[in-house]
């Protein structure tokens, strides 16, 4: 019966539980699994590469800080093999999880896809609200929770070296007393973490804080809660911060925000936000010291490279407005930011991300900007030439209808400008 189970204690060797209970952050990476519902398909070799690179951000503590949701083995044979490849080839870099529905067949299949590898996990999706339970399993939420408790026990009996996690779908609209009782019972049966999902991304930050406060008030410290908060209202990151402030330390994210509909909080944004300035991160998530969020501080200079790999691999271009890893980061195109760049950026892109600042020619360019770009192209301009070139740049932008002026065209124009300057005046001997 839900709520009537005694907690049996931690799963031996569950580094995710250990990390969360020690106050360290665990990123539950969803770009390969939930990202598929964003109409993207991440090939197996890309999943392996992203998992390994993400783990390397934390050195040897990758499995303690990253759970890589490798996929949903029940989709098809190819998906099963992709999950298996990640489990085997990314072993030791991250904790690898296979995701499944709450049926015995799916659970057995998920276990098989990760069996025999270090830090292996499965995540069983369980409906939490009455409406979701009727749609997913044609039963009530209480019955769905009781079935989940039985499945956790069965999975632990089948292979006690594989951790079992639960994702409670539509927890945001569920009876939070029932959710707390279910989380307690699932943990008592041997679950590692219980993730509460705002499946439709409709929560506001205050509502997220209230949900986790209610559930945590009815469970003990042995219950490790996580969050999976969608971004449909553009509040996924803000809601995740509220969950972290409440004490949650397992947070679902995805590279570039890839996930169903409007996605999840972007992995690169959450990691950067919490790691680039530890003194500010602590109060942001209810910790005395932001540095204590990590066993090993993440190497943030790896963020742009991983993001570019995901972007190229799934066909989702990075944009000029994409935070942290977008094409606009570290770019300057106007006069005052060119002279005082530190006044117009929240962090040093070179020091924090390894991104070298770049001056870009646009219709807003000043004479100084034009002169700097010309110098980079190996051309020296005097003041008069700079003003003439600036006028050409602005005219070119409006003529083409594109803000950024192609540097090859600019170089050709400068060559012509130099040739004209060197030619003798008409009529001269």
Number of C-alpha atoms within 10 A of each C-alpha: 14 21 19 11 16 12 17 13 14 16 19 12 13 21 19 28 26 17 20 22 19 14 19 23 24 25 23 25 27 27 32 30 27 25 25 18 15 16 12 19 17 21 14 20 14 18 27 25 17 25 29 20 20 26 26 20 21 22 16 15 20 24 27 27 31 27 28 34 28 33 31 26 26 18 10 9 9 13 18 21 15 22 27 24 19 29 31 18 16 24 21 20 29 28 29 30 31 30 28 26 21 22 16 16 11 17 26 17 20 28 26 16 30 27 19 14 19 20 25 27 29 29 26 24 20 25 29 28 23 20 16 21 21 14 11 17 16 13 15 18 24 21 15 23 27 16 18 27 26 16 22 26 17 17 24 19 11 13 15 14 20 25 28 31 24 28 24 27 23 23 25 25 19 20 16 21 17 20 28 24 21 28 30 27 28 32 28 23 24 24 31 30 25 26 26 26 23 23 20 19 23 19 22 16 18 12 14 22 19 17 23 24 15 14 21 21 11 15 20 12 9 17 24 26 28 29 27 28 31 29 27 17 12 16 19 28 21 18 26 30 23 23 30 23 18 19 21 26 28 31 26 28 31 26 25 28 24 28 26 20 16 17 27 31 29 24 26 22 20 19 17 19 15 22 21 18 14 17 14 16 21 19 13 17 22 17 17 14 14 21 19 17 25 20 19 17 16 23 18 18 17 16 24 17 15 19 20 17 14 23 15 11 17 18 12 13 15 18 12 12 11 14 15 22 24 17 15 17 21 21 20 21 19 20 16 14 15 20 12 10 15 11 11 11 13 7 15 16 18 12 11 16 22 16 16 13 15 14 18 22 27 23 21 17 22 22 21 18 25 28 22 20 20 20 12 11 14 10 14 16 20 9 12 10 18 21 17 15 21 23 16 15 26 19 14 20 18 13 10 10 10 12 17 18 20 15 14 10 12 20 16 11 15 21 13 12 15 15 11 11 11 9 8 10 9 6 5 5 5
